[in-house]
Amino acid sequence: MDRRLRSVPRTADAGRLHTIVEVVAACGLPGPVILQLVPRTWTDVGWMYTDTQLREAVVIAGEIRAGRQRFPRSGPPADRS
């Protein structure tokens, strides 16, 4: 599997909508993680991602990899002893 990330669209793609497959390729996160953490936009063809949302996915992925998640943690795991 090719794990190289594609470049984030710049002005040539400005305003274009992106599929989940394109967002996965850009940020490297699995689809289910993207669906939970990245805002998306409902369109006539279903859920899509704007350029801004694609860039946000790349930022979120970087923060997850760096251990700086921006989403709140639920606290320490419960003691199951």
mmCIF file of the N, C-alpha and C atoms, coordinates in Angstrom:
data_MODEL
# 
_entry.id   MODEL 
# 
loop_
_atom_site.group_PDB 
_atom_site.id 
_atom_site.type_symbol 
_atom_site.label_atom_id 
_atom_site.label_alt_id 
_atom_site.label_comp_id 
_atom_site.label_asym_id 
_atom_site.label_entity_id 
_atom_site.label_seq_id 
_atom_site.pdbx_PDB_ins_code 
_atom_site.Cartn_x 
_atom_site.Cartn_y 
_atom_site.Cartn_z 
_atom_site.occupancy 
_atom_site.B_iso_or_equiv 
_atom_site.pdbx_formal_charge 
_atom_site.auth_seq_id 
_atom_site.auth_comp_id 
_atom_site.auth_asym_id 
_atom_site.auth_atom_id 
_atom_site.pdbx_PDB_model_num 
ATOM 1   N N  . MET A 1 1  ? 0.845   -1.180 0.000  1.00 0.00 ? 1  MET A N  1 
ATOM 2   C CA . MET A 1 1  ? 0.000   0.000  0.000  1.00 0.00 ? 1  MET A CA 1 
ATOM 3   C C  . MET A 1 1  ? 0.890   1.243  0.000  1.00 0.00 ? 1  MET A C  1 
ATOM 4   N N  . ASP A 1 2  ? 0.552   2.188  -0.820 1.00 0.00 ? 2  ASP A N  1 
ATOM 5   C CA . ASP A 1 2  ? 1.318   3.422  -0.922 1.00 0.00 ? 2  ASP A CA 1 
ATOM 6   C C  . ASP A 1 2  ? 0.935   4.346  0.230  1.00 0.00 ? 2  ASP A C  1 
ATOM 7   N N  . ARG A 1 3  ? 1.873   4.609  1.146  1.00 0.00 ? 3  ARG A N  1 
ATOM 8   C CA . ARG A 1 3  ? 1.578   5.412  2.333  1.00 0.00 ? 3  ARG A CA 1 
ATOM 9   C C  . ARG A 1 3  ? 1.987   6.871  2.158  1.00 0.00 ? 3  ARG A C  1 
ATOM 10  N N  . ARG A 1 4  ? 2.428   7.265  0.958  1.00 0.00 ? 4  ARG A N  1 
ATOM 11  C CA . ARG A 1 4  ? 2.787   8.668  0.744  1.00 0.00 ? 4  ARG A CA 1 
ATOM 12  C C  . ARG A 1 4  ? 1.536   9.524  0.752  1.00 0.00 ? 4  ARG A C  1 
ATOM 13  N N  . LEU A 1 5  ? 1.613   10.661 1.389  1.00 0.00 ? 5  LEU A N  1 
ATOM 14  C CA . LEU A 1 5  ? 0.479   11.575 1.451  1.00 0.00 ? 5  LEU A CA 1 
ATOM 15  C C  . LEU A 1 5  ? 0.520   12.501 0.246  1.00 0.00 ? 5  LEU A C  1 
ATOM 16  N N  . ARG A 1 6  ? -0.624  12.786 -0.320 1.00 0.00 ? 6  ARG A N  1 
ATOM 17  C CA . ARG A 1 6  ? -0.643  13.704 -1.453 1.00 0.00 ? 6  ARG A CA 1 
ATOM 18  C C  . ARG A 1 6  ? -0.638  15.132 -0.943 1.00 0.00 ? 6  ARG A C  1 
ATOM 19  N N  . SER A 1 7  ? -0.272  16.050 -1.799 1.00 0.00 ? 7  SER A N  1 
ATOM 20  C CA . SER A 1 7  ? -0.223  17.449 -1.377 1.00 0.00 ? 7  SER A CA 1 
ATOM 21  C C  . SER A 1 7  ? -1.638  17.988 -1.190 1.00 0.00 ? 7  SER A C  1 
ATOM 22  N N  . VAL A 1 8  ? -1.762  18.951 -0.303 1.00 0.00 ? 8  VAL A N  1 
ATOM 23  C CA . VAL A 1 8  ? -3.050  19.600 -0.046 1.00 0.00 ? 8  VAL A CA 1 
ATOM 24  C C  . VAL A 1 8  ? -3.319  20.566 -1.193 1.00 0.00 ? 8  VAL A C  1 
ATOM 25  N N  . PRO A 1 9  ? -4.542  20.593 -1.709 1.00 0.00 ? 9  PRO A N  1 
ATOM 26  C CA . PRO A 1 9  ? -4.861  21.474 -2.842 1.00 0.00 ? 9  PRO A CA 1 
ATOM 27  C C  . PRO A 1 9  ? -4.565  22.939 -2.532 1.00 0.00 ? 9  PRO A C  1 
ATOM 28  N N  . ARG A 1 10 ? -4.110  23.627 -3.534 1.00 0.00 ? 10 ARG A N  1 
ATOM 29  C CA . ARG A 1 10 ? -3.849  25.059 -3.424 1.00 0.00 ? 10 ARG A CA 1 
ATOM 30  C C  . ARG A 1 10 ? -4.842  25.812 -4.307 1.00 0.00 ? 10 ARG A C  1 
ATOM 31  N N  . THR A 1 11 ? -4.475  26.953 -4.813 1.00 0.00 ? 11 THR A N  1 
ATOM 32  C CA . THR A 1 11 ? -5.408  27.815 -5.533 1.00 0.00 ? 11 THR A CA 1 
ATOM 33  C C  . THR A 1 11 ? -6.023  27.165 -6.762 1.00 0.00 ? 11 THR A C  1 
ATOM 34  N N  . ALA A 1 12 ? -5.322  26.267 -7.442 1.00 0.00 ? 12 ALA A N  1 
ATOM 35  C CA . ALA A 1 12 ? -5.877  25.641 -8.641 1.00 0.00 ? 12 ALA A CA 1 
ATOM 36  C C  . ALA A 1 12 ? -7.135  24.843 -8.322 1.00 0.00 ? 12 ALA A C  1 
ATOM 37  N N  . ASP A 1 13 ? -7.215  24.285 -7.122 1.00 0.00 ? 13 ASP A N  1 
ATOM 38  C CA . ASP A 1 13 ? -8.367  23.487 -6.722 1.00 0.00 ? 13 ASP A CA 1 
ATOM 39  C C  . ASP A 1 13 ? -9.325  24.242 -5.803 1.00 0.00 ? 13 ASP A C  1 
ATOM 40  N N  . ALA A 1 14 ? -9.089  25.516 -5.600 1.00 0.00 ? 14 ALA A N  1 
ATOM 41  C CA . ALA A 1 14 ? -9.899  26.280 -4.654 1.00 0.00 ? 14 ALA A CA 1 
ATOM 42  C C  . ALA A 1 14 ? -11.378 26.156 -4.998 1.00 0.00 ? 14 ALA A C  1 
ATOM 43  N N  . GLY A 1 15 ? -12.162 25.842 -3.988 1.00 0.00 ? 15 GLY A N  1 
ATOM 44  C CA . GLY A 1 15 ? -13.595 25.730 -4.158 1.00 0.00 ? 15 GLY A CA 1 
ATOM 45  C C  . GLY A 1 15 ? -14.063 24.347 -4.567 1.00 0.00 ? 15 GLY A C  1 
ATOM 46  N N  . ARG A 1 16 ? -13.161 23.455 -4.856 1.00 0.00 ? 16 ARG A N  1 
ATOM 47  C CA . ARG A 1 16 ? -13.523 22.091 -5.253 1.00 0.00 ? 16 ARG A CA 1 
ATOM 48  C C  . ARG A 1 16 ? -13.916 21.288 -4.028 1.00 0.00 ? 16 ARG A C  1 
ATOM 49  N N  . LEU A 1 17 ? -14.850 20.367 -4.188 1.00 0.00 ? 17 LEU A N  1 
ATOM 50  C CA . LEU A 1 17 ? -15.225 19.477 -3.102 1.00 0.00 ? 17 LEU A CA 1 
ATOM 51  C C  . LEU A 1 17 ? -14.419 18.189 -3.213 1.00 0.00 ? 17 LEU A C  1 
ATOM 52  N N  . HIS A 1 18 ? -14.156 17.564 -2.064 1.00 0.00 ? 18 HIS A N  1 
ATOM 53  C CA . HIS A 1 18 ? -13.305 16.381 -2.013 1.00 0.00 ? 18 HIS A CA 1 
ATOM 54  C C  . HIS A 1 18 ? -14.054 15.216 -1.388 1.00 0.00 ? 18 HIS A C  1 
ATOM 55  N N  . THR A 1 19 ? -13.760 14.023 -1.864 1.00 0.00 ? 19 THR A N  1 
ATOM 56  C CA . THR A 1 19 ? -14.356 12.803 -1.321 1.00 0.00 ? 19 THR A CA 1 
ATOM 57  C C  . THR A 1 19 ? -13.569 12.346 -0.096 1.00 0.00 ? 19 THR A C  1 
ATOM 58  N N  . ILE A 1 20 ? -14.125 11.412 0.642  1.00 0.00 ? 20 ILE A N  1 
ATOM 59  C CA . ILE A 1 20 ? -13.437 10.843 1.794  1.00 0.00 ? 20 ILE A CA 1 
ATOM 60  C C  . ILE A 1 20 ? -12.132 10.187 1.352  1.00 0.00 ? 20 ILE A C  1 
ATOM 61  N N  . VAL A 1 21 ? -12.114 9.594  0.174  1.00 0.00 ? 21 VAL A N  1 
ATOM 62  C CA . VAL A 1 21 ? -10.904 8.951  -0.340 1.00 0.00 ? 21 VAL A CA 1 
ATOM 63  C C  . VAL A 1 21 ? -9.786  9.982  -0.506 1.00 0.00 ? 21 VAL A C  1 
ATOM 64  N N  . GLU A 1 22 ? -10.129 11.156 -1.009 1.00 0.00 ? 22 GLU A N  1 
ATOM 65  C CA . GLU A 1 22 ? -9.125  12.211 -1.185 1.00 0.00 ? 22 GLU A CA 1 
ATOM 66  C C  . GLU A 1 22 ? -8.628  12.731 0.160  1.00 0.00 ? 22 GLU A C  1 
ATOM 67  N N  . VAL A 1 23 ? -9.527  12.828 1.134  1.00 0.00 ? 23 VAL A N  1 
ATOM 68  C CA . VAL A 1 23 ? -9.121  13.288 2.463  1.00 0.00 ? 23 VAL A CA 1 
ATOM 69  C C  . VAL A 1 23 ? -8.200  12.258 3.115  1.00 0.00 ? 23 VAL A C  1 
ATOM 70  N N  . VAL A 1 24 ? -8.531  10.979 2.983  1.00 0.00 ? 24 VAL A N  1 
ATOM 71  C CA . VAL A 1 24 ? -7.659  9.919  3.508  1.00 0.00 ? 24 VAL A CA 1 
ATOM 72  C C  . VAL A 1 24 ? -6.279  10.028 2.882  1.00 0.00 ? 24 VAL A C  1 
ATOM 73  N N  . ALA A 1 25 ? -6.224  10.222 1.565  1.00 0.00 ? 25 ALA A N  1 
ATOM 74  C CA . ALA A 1 25 ? -4.936  10.325 0.872  1.00 0.00 ? 25 ALA A CA 1 
ATOM 75  C C  . ALA A 1 25 ? -4.145  11.548 1.325  1.00 0.00 ? 25 ALA A C  1 
ATOM 76  N N  . ALA A 1 26 ? -4.836  12.632 1.624  1.00 0.00 ? 26 ALA A N  1 
ATOM 77  C CA . ALA A 1 26 ? -4.151  13.869 2.013  1.00 0.00 ? 26 ALA A CA 1 
ATOM 78  C C  . ALA A 1 26 ? -3.611  13.826 3.434  1.00 0.00 ? 26 ALA A C  1 
ATOM 79  N N  . CYS A 1 27 ? -4.366  13.220 4.359  1.00 0.00 ? 27 CYS A N  1 
ATOM 80  C CA . CYS A 1 27 ? -3.952  13.292 5.764  1.00 0.00 ? 27 CYS A CA 1 
ATOM 81  C C  . CYS A 1 27 ? -3.441  11.974 6.330  1.00 0.00 ? 27 CYS A C  1 
ATOM 82  N N  . GLY A 1 28 ? -3.793  10.857 5.706  1.00 0.00 ? 28 GLY A N  1 
ATOM 83  C CA . GLY A 1 28 ? -3.302  9.574  6.178  1.00 0.00 ? 28 GLY A CA 1 
ATOM 84  C C  . GLY A 1 28 ? -4.082  8.950  7.324  1.00 0.00 ? 28 GLY A C  1 
ATOM 85  N N  . LEU A 1 29 ? -5.151  9.593  7.756  1.00 0.00 ? 29 LEU A N  1 
ATOM 86  C CA . LEU A 1 29 ? -5.979  9.006  8.812  1.00 0.00 ? 29 LEU A CA 1 
ATOM 87  C C  . LEU A 1 29 ? -6.965  8.024  8.200  1.00 0.00 ? 29 LEU A C  1 
ATOM 88  N N  . PRO A 1 30 ? -7.371  7.007  8.946  1.00 0.00 ? 30 PRO A N  1 
ATOM 89  C CA . PRO A 1 30 ? -8.398  6.086  8.440  1.00 0.00 ? 30 PRO A CA 1 
ATOM 90  C C  . PRO A 1 30 ? -9.744  6.804  8.304  1.00 0.00 ? 30 PRO A C  1 
ATOM 91  N N  . GLY A 1 31 ? -10.546 6.336  7.362  1.00 0.00 ? 31 GLY A N  1 
ATOM 92  C CA . GLY A 1 31 ? -11.857 6.936  7.117  1.00 0.00 ? 31 GLY A CA 1 
ATOM 93  C C  . GLY A 1 31 ? -12.714 7.096  8.355  1.00 0.00 ? 31 GLY A C  1 
ATOM 94  N N  . PRO A 1 32 ? -12.843 6.054  9.212  1.00 0.00 ? 32 PRO A N  1 
ATOM 95  C CA . PRO A 1 32 ? -13.689 6.215  10.403 1.00 0.00 ? 32 PRO A CA 1 
ATOM 96  C C  . PRO A 1 32 ? -13.214 7.334  11.343 1.00 0.00 ? 32 PRO A C  1 
ATOM 97  N N  . VAL A 1 33 ? -11.904 7.538  11.425 1.00 0.00 ? 33 VAL A N  1 
ATOM 98  C CA . VAL A 1 33 ? -11.376 8.623  12.271 1.00 0.00 ? 33 VAL A CA 1 
ATOM 99  C C  . VAL A 1 33 ? -11.742 9.966  11.655 1.00 0.00 ? 33 VAL A C  1 
ATOM 100 N N  . ILE A 1 34 ? -11.599 10.084 10.361 1.00 0.00 ? 34 ILE A N  1 
ATOM 101 C CA . ILE A 1 34 ? -11.959 11.327 9.673  1.00 0.00 ? 34 ILE A CA 1 
ATOM 102 C C  . ILE A 1 34 ? -13.443 11.627 9.879  1.00 0.00 ? 34 ILE A C  1 
ATOM 103 N N  . LEU A 1 35 ? -14.277 10.613 9.735  1.00 0.00 ? 35 LEU A N  1 
ATOM 104 C CA . LEU A 1 35 ? -15.719 10.822 9.896  1.00 0.00 ? 35 LEU A CA 1 
ATOM 105 C C  . LEU A 1 35 ? -16.072 11.317 11.292 1.00 0.00 ? 35 LEU A C  1 
ATOM 106 N N  . GLN A 1 36 ? -15.309 10.922 12.298 1.00 0.00 ? 36 GLN A N  1 
ATOM 107 C CA . GLN A 1 36 ? -15.592 11.344 13.670 1.00 0.00 ? 36 GLN A CA 1 
ATOM 108 C C  . GLN A 1 36 ? -15.020 12.709 14.010 1.00 0.00 ? 36 GLN A C  1 
ATOM 109 N N  . LEU A 1 37 ? -13.886 13.081 13.417 1.00 0.00 ? 37 LEU A N  1 
ATOM 110 C CA . LEU A 1 37 ? -13.173 14.272 13.872 1.00 0.00 ? 37 LEU A CA 1 
ATOM 111 C C  . LEU A 1 37 ? -13.189 15.464 12.923 1.00 0.00 ? 37 LEU A C  1 
ATOM 112 N N  . VAL A 1 38 ? -13.440 15.230 11.651 1.00 0.00 ? 38 VAL A N  1 
ATOM 113 C CA . VAL A 1 38 ? -13.337 16.310 10.669 1.00 0.00 ? 38 VAL A CA 1 
ATOM 114 C C  . VAL A 1 38 ? -14.735 16.743 10.227 1.00 0.00 ? 38 VAL A C  1 
ATOM 115 N N  . PRO A 1 39 ? -15.024 18.044 10.305 1.00 0.00 ? 39 PRO A N  1 
ATOM 116 C CA . PRO A 1 39 ? -16.320 18.531 9.823  1.00 0.00 ? 39 PRO A CA 1 
ATOM 117 C C  . PRO A 1 39 ? -16.466 18.230 8.331  1.00 0.00 ? 39 PRO A C  1 
ATOM 118 N N  . ARG A 1 40 ? -17.686 18.009 7.873  1.00 0.00 ? 40 ARG A N  1 
ATOM 119 C CA . ARG A 1 40 ? -17.944 17.769 6.454  1.00 0.00 ? 40 ARG A CA 1 
ATOM 120 C C  . ARG A 1 40 ? -19.203 18.520 6.043  1.00 0.00 ? 40 ARG A C  1 
ATOM 121 N N  . THR A 1 41 ? -19.459 18.549 4.756  1.00 0.00 ? 41 THR A N  1 
ATOM 122 C CA . THR A 1 41 ? -20.552 19.338 4.198  1.00 0.00 ? 41 THR A CA 1 
ATOM 123 C C  . THR A 1 41 ? -21.498 18.435 3.415  1.00 0.00 ? 41 THR A C  1 
ATOM 124 N N  . TRP A 1 42 ? -22.811 18.573 3.668  1.00 0.00 ? 42 TRP A N  1 
ATOM 125 C CA . TRP A 1 42 ? -23.787 17.810 2.912  1.00 0.00 ? 42 TRP A CA 1 
ATOM 126 C C  . TRP A 1 42 ? -24.022 18.503 1.578  1.00 0.00 ? 42 TRP A C  1 
ATOM 127 N N  . THR A 1 43 ? -23.950 17.746 0.488  1.00 0.00 ? 43 THR A N  1 
ATOM 128 C CA . THR A 1 43 ? -24.171 18.282 -0.858 1.00 0.00 ? 43 THR A CA 1 
ATOM 129 C C  . THR A 1 43 ? -25.227 17.437 -1.561 1.00 0.00 ? 43 THR A C  1 
ATOM 130 N N  . ASP A 1 44 ? -25.544 17.798 -2.788 1.00 0.00 ? 44 ASP A N  1 
ATOM 131 C CA . ASP A 1 44 ? -26.517 17.029 -3.579 1.00 0.00 ? 44 ASP A CA 1 
ATOM 132 C C  . ASP A 1 44 ? -26.045 15.604 -3.849 1.00 0.00 ? 44 ASP A C  1 
ATOM 133 N N  . VAL A 1 45 ? -24.743 15.368 -3.783 1.00 0.00 ? 45 VAL A N  1 
ATOM 134 C CA . VAL A 1 45 ? -24.198 14.026 -4.043 1.00 0.00 ? 45 VAL A CA 1 
ATOM 135 C C  . VAL A 1 45 ? -23.794 13.302 -2.768 1.00 0.00 ? 45 VAL A C  1 
ATOM 136 N N  . GLY A 1 46 ? -24.081 13.877 -1.616 1.00 0.00 ? 46 GLY A N  1 
ATOM 137 C CA . GLY A 1 46 ? -23.743 13.253 -0.332 1.00 0.00 ? 46 GLY A CA 1 
ATOM 138 C C  . GLY A 1 46 ? -22.724 14.072 0.434  1.00 0.00 ? 46 GLY A C  1 
ATOM 139 N N  . TRP A 1 47 ? -22.123 13.445 1.442  1.00 0.00 ? 47 TRP A N  1 
ATOM 140 C CA . TRP A 1 47 ? -21.146 14.132 2.276  1.00 0.00 ? 47 TRP A CA 1 
ATOM 141 C C  . TRP A 1 47 ? -19.863 14.359 1.496  1.00 0.00 ? 47 TRP A C  1 
ATOM 142 N N  . MET A 1 48 ? -19.381 15.589 1.517  1.00 0.00 ? 48 MET A N  1 
ATOM 143 C CA . MET A 1 48 ? -18.138 15.962 0.832  1.00 0.00 ? 48 MET A CA 1 
ATOM 144 C C  . MET A 1 48 ? -17.347 16.877 1.764  1.00 0.00 ? 48 MET A C  1 
ATOM 145 N N  . TYR A 1 49 ? -16.107 17.143 1.394  1.00 0.00 ? 49 TYR A N  1 
ATOM 146 C CA . TYR A 1 49 ? -15.218 17.984 2.182  1.00 0.00 ? 49 TYR A CA 1 
ATOM 147 C C  . TYR A 1 49 ? -14.761 19.164 1.334  1.00 0.00 ? 49 TYR A C  1 
ATOM 148 N N  . THR A 1 50 ? -14.816 20.363 1.927  1.00 0.00 ? 50 THR A N  1 
ATOM 149 C CA . THR A 1 50 ? -14.322 21.561 1.246  1.00 0.00 ? 50 THR A CA 1 
ATOM 150 C C  . THR A 1 50 ? -12.807 21.605 1.378  1.00 0.00 ? 50 THR A C  1 
ATOM 151 N N  . ASP A 1 51 ? -12.169 22.538 0.670  1.00 0.00 ? 51 ASP A N  1 
ATOM 152 C CA . ASP A 1 51 ? -10.721 22.712 0.801  1.00 0.00 ? 51 ASP A CA 1 
ATOM 153 C C  . ASP A 1 51 ? -10.335 22.997 2.252  1.00 0.00 ? 51 ASP A C  1 
ATOM 154 N N  . THR A 1 52 ? -11.117 23.841 2.900  1.00 0.00 ? 52 THR A N  1 
ATOM 155 C CA . THR A 1 52 ? -10.844 24.188 4.298  1.00 0.00 ? 52 THR A CA 1 
ATOM 156 C C  . THR A 1 52 ? -10.944 22.956 5.189  1.00 0.00 ? 52 THR A C  1 
ATOM 157 N N  . GLN A 1 53 ? -11.956 22.141 4.970  1.00 0.00 ? 53 GLN A N  1 
ATOM 158 C CA . GLN A 1 53 ? -12.121 20.929 5.777  1.00 0.00 ? 53 GLN A CA 1 
ATOM 159 C C  . GLN A 1 53 ? -11.012 19.918 5.493  1.00 0.00 ? 53 GLN A C  1 
ATOM 160 N N  . LEU A 1 54 ? -10.557 19.836 4.262  1.00 0.00 ? 54 LEU A N  1 
ATOM 161 C CA . LEU A 1 54 ? -9.432  18.961 3.922  1.00 0.00 ? 54 LEU A CA 1 
ATOM 162 C C  . LEU A 1 54 ? -8.174  19.412 4.656  1.00 0.00 ? 54 LEU A C  1 
ATOM 163 N N  . ARG A 1 55 ? -7.925  20.697 4.647  1.00 0.00 ? 55 ARG A N  1 
ATOM 164 C CA . ARG A 1 55 ? -6.751  21.224 5.364  1.00 0.00 ? 55 ARG A CA 1 
ATOM 165 C C  . ARG A 1 55 ? -6.879  20.965 6.870  1.00 0.00 ? 55 ARG A C  1 
ATOM 166 N N  . GLU A 1 56 ? -8.082  21.082 7.400  1.00 0.00 ? 56 GLU A N  1 
ATOM 167 C CA . GLU A 1 56 ? -8.315  20.807 8.822  1.00 0.00 ? 56 GLU A CA 1 
ATOM 168 C C  . GLU A 1 56 ? -7.992  19.347 9.134  1.00 0.00 ? 56 GLU A C  1 
ATOM 169 N N  . ALA A 1 57 ? -8.327  18.440 8.225  1.00 0.00 ? 57 ALA A N  1 
ATOM 170 C CA . ALA A 1 57 ? -7.999  17.021 8.414  1.00 0.00 ? 57 ALA A CA 1 
ATOM 171 C C  . ALA A 1 57 ? -6.491  16.825 8.502  1.00 0.00 ? 57 ALA A C  1 
ATOM 172 N N  . VAL A 1 58 ? -5.747  17.552 7.682  1.00 0.00 ? 58 VAL A N  1 
ATOM 173 C CA . VAL A 1 58 ? -4.284  17.451 7.704  1.00 0.00 ? 58 VAL A CA 1 
ATOM 174 C C  . VAL A 1 58 ? -3.747  17.976 9.035  1.00 0.00 ? 58 VAL A C  1 
ATOM 175 N N  . VAL A 1 59 ? -4.303  19.062 9.534  1.00 0.00 ? 59 VAL A N  1 
ATOM 176 C CA . VAL A 1 59 ? -3.887  19.618 10.830 1.00 0.00 ? 59 VAL A CA 1 
ATOM 177 C C  . VAL A 1 59 ? -4.206  18.625 11.952 1.00 0.00 ? 59 VAL A C  1 
ATOM 178 N N  . ILE A 1 60 ? -5.409  18.085 11.947 1.00 0.00 ? 60 ILE A N  1 
ATOM 179 C CA . ILE A 1 60 ? -5.813  17.121 12.979 1.00 0.00 ? 60 ILE A CA 1 
ATOM 180 C C  . ILE A 1 60 ? -4.895  15.908 12.953 1.00 0.00 ? 60 ILE A C  1 
ATOM 181 N N  . ALA A 1 61 ? -4.585  15.410 11.761 1.00 0.00 ? 61 ALA A N  1 
ATOM 182 C CA . ALA A 1 61 ? -3.698  14.244 11.643 1.00 0.00 ? 61 ALA A CA 1 
ATOM 183 C C  . ALA A 1 61 ? -2.327  14.546 12.227 1.00 0.00 ? 61 ALA A C  1 
ATOM 184 N N  . GLY A 1 62 ? -1.800  15.727 11.953 1.00 0.00 ? 62 GLY A N  1 
ATOM 185 C CA . GLY A 1 62 ? -0.507  16.116 12.505 1.00 0.00 ? 62 GLY A CA 1 
ATOM 186 C C  . GLY A 1 62 ? -0.526  16.201 14.015 1.00 0.00 ? 62 GLY A C  1 
ATOM 187 N N  . GLU A 1 63 ? -1.619  16.714 14.557 1.00 0.00 ? 63 GLU A N  1 
ATOM 188 C CA . GLU A 1 63 ? -1.729  16.819 16.017 1.00 0.00 ? 63 GLU A CA 1 
ATOM 189 C C  . GLU A 1 63 ? -1.866  15.448 16.665 1.00 0.00 ? 63 GLU A C  1 
ATOM 190 N N  . ILE A 1 64 ? -2.579  14.551 16.009 1.00 0.00 ? 64 ILE A N  1 
ATOM 191 C CA . ILE A 1 64 ? -2.704  13.198 16.554 1.00 0.00 ? 64 ILE A CA 1 
ATOM 192 C C  . ILE A 1 64 ? -1.330  12.523 16.558 1.00 0.00 ? 64 ILE A C  1 
ATOM 193 N N  . ARG A 1 65 ? -0.608  12.647 15.457 1.00 0.00 ? 65 ARG A N  1 
ATOM 194 C CA . ARG A 1 65 ? 0.725   12.031 15.380 1.00 0.00 ? 65 ARG A CA 1 
ATOM 195 C C  . ARG A 1 65 ? 1.698   12.631 16.385 1.00 0.00 ? 65 ARG A C  1 
ATOM 196 N N  . ALA A 1 66 ? 1.526   13.906 16.695 1.00 0.00 ? 66 ALA A N  1 
ATOM 197 C CA . ALA A 1 66 ? 2.416   14.585 17.642 1.00 0.00 ? 66 ALA A CA 1 
ATOM 198 C C  . ALA A 1 66 ? 1.943   14.422 19.082 1.00 0.00 ? 66 ALA A C  1 
ATOM 199 N N  . GLY A 1 67 ? 0.798   13.759 19.276 1.00 0.00 ? 67 GLY A N  1 
ATOM 200 C CA . GLY A 1 67 ? 0.269   13.575 20.629 1.00 0.00 ? 67 GLY A CA 1 
ATOM 201 C C  . GLY A 1 67 ? -0.415  14.801 21.185 1.00 0.00 ? 67 GLY A C  1 
ATOM 202 N N  . ARG A 1 68 ? -0.833  15.717 20.302 1.00 0.00 ? 68 ARG A N  1 
ATOM 203 C CA . ARG A 1 68 ? -1.499  16.951 20.750 1.00 0.00 ? 68 ARG A CA 1 
ATOM 204 C C  . ARG A 1 68 ? -2.915  17.003 20.206 1.00 0.00 ? 68 ARG A C  1 
ATOM 205 N N  . GLN A 1 69 ? -3.724  16.045 20.547 1.00 0.00 ? 69 GLN A N  1 
ATOM 206 C CA . GLN A 1 69 ? -5.094  16.023 20.045 1.00 0.00 ? 69 GLN A CA 1 
ATOM 207 C C  . GLN A 1 69 ? -5.850  17.259 20.514 1.00 0.00 ? 69 GLN A C  1 
ATOM 208 N N  . ARG A 1 70 ? -6.631  17.848 19.623 1.00 0.00 ? 70 ARG A N  1 
ATOM 209 C CA . ARG A 1 70 ? -7.404  19.028 19.986 1.00 0.00 ? 70 ARG A CA 1 
ATOM 210 C C  . ARG A 1 70 ? -8.764  18.674 20.540 1.00 0.00 ? 70 ARG A C  1 
ATOM 211 N N  . PHE A 1 71 ? -9.184  17.439 20.371 1.00 0.00 ? 71 PHE A N  1 
ATOM 212 C CA . PHE A 1 71 ? -10.487 17.048 20.885 1.00 0.00 ? 71 PHE A CA 1 
ATOM 213 C C  . PHE A 1 71 ? -10.343 16.678 22.355 1.00 0.00 ? 71 PHE A C  1 
ATOM 214 N N  . PRO A 1 72 ? -11.355 16.926 23.154 1.00 0.00 ? 72 PRO A N  1 
ATOM 215 C CA . PRO A 1 72 ? -11.232 16.658 24.586 1.00 0.00 ? 72 PRO A CA 1 
ATOM 216 C C  . PRO A 1 72 ? -11.135 15.170 24.878 1.00 0.00 ? 72 PRO A C  1 
ATOM 217 N N  . ARG A 1 73 ? -10.308 14.846 25.821 1.00 0.00 ? 73 ARG A N  1 
ATOM 218 C CA . ARG A 1 73 ? -10.211 13.464 26.264 1.00 0.00 ? 73 ARG A CA 1 
ATOM 219 C C  . ARG A 1 73 ? -11.291 13.216 27.299 1.00 0.00 ? 73 ARG A C  1 
ATOM 220 N N  . SER A 1 74 ? -11.702 11.990 27.414 1.00 0.00 ? 74 SER A N  1 
ATOM 221 C CA . SER A 1 74 ? -12.783 11.674 28.339 1.00 0.00 ? 74 SER A CA 1 
ATOM 222 C C  . SER A 1 74 ? -12.274 11.461 29.761 1.00 0.00 ? 74 SER A C  1 
ATOM 223 N N  . GLY A 1 75 ? -10.992 11.631 29.978 1.00 0.00 ? 75 GLY A N  1 
ATOM 224 C CA . GLY A 1 75 ? -10.421 11.431 31.302 1.00 0.00 ? 75 GLY A CA 1 
ATOM 225 C C  . GLY A 1 75 ? -9.695  10.105 31.368 1.00 0.00 ? 75 GLY A C  1 
ATOM 226 N N  . PRO A 1 76 ? -9.137  9.815  32.522 1.00 0.00 ? 76 PRO A N  1 
ATOM 227 C CA . PRO A 1 76 ? -8.399  8.573  32.650 1.00 0.00 ? 76 PRO A CA 1 
ATOM 228 C C  . PRO A 1 76 ? -9.324  7.371  32.544 1.00 0.00 ? 76 PRO A C  1 
ATOM 229 N N  . PRO A 1 77 ? -8.805  6.249  32.064 1.00 0.00 ? 77 PRO A N  1 
ATOM 230 C CA . PRO A 1 77 ? -9.658  5.055  31.980 1.00 0.00 ? 77 PRO A CA 1 
ATOM 231 C C  . PRO A 1 77 ? -10.127 4.633  33.359 1.00 0.00 ? 77 PRO A C  1 
ATOM 232 N N  . ALA A 1 78 ? -11.303 4.056  33.380 1.00 0.00 ? 78 ALA A N  1 
ATOM 233 C CA . ALA A 1 78 ? -11.868 3.589  34.659 1.00 0.00 ? 78 ALA A CA 1 
ATOM 234 C C  . ALA A 1 78 ? -11.055 2.425  35.195 1.00 0.00 ? 78 ALA A C  1 
ATOM 235 N N  . ASP A 1 79 ? -10.895 2.355  36.486 1.00 0.00 ? 79 ASP A N  1 
ATOM 236 C CA . ASP A 1 79 ? -10.201 1.253  37.136 1.00 0.00 ? 79 ASP A CA 1 
ATOM 237 C C  . ASP A 1 79 ? -11.120 0.053  37.121 1.00 0.00 ? 79 ASP A C  1 
ATOM 238 N N  . ARG A 1 80 ? -10.712 -1.003 36.448 1.00 0.00 ? 80 ARG A N  1 
ATOM 239 C CA . ARG A 1 80 ? -11.554 -2.200 36.311 1.00 0.00 ? 80 ARG A CA 1 
ATOM 240 C C  . ARG A 1 80 ? -11.104 -3.336 37.242 1.00 0.00 ? 80 ARG A C  1 
ATOM 241 N N  . SER A 1 81 ? -10.356 -3.001 38.297 1.00 0.00 ? 81 SER A N  1 
ATOM 242 C CA . SER A 1 81 ? -9.880  -4.067 39.174 1.00 0.00 ? 81 SER A CA 1 
ATOM 243 C C  . SER A 1 81 ? -10.937 -4.482 40.175 1.00 0.00 ? 81 SER A C  1 
# 
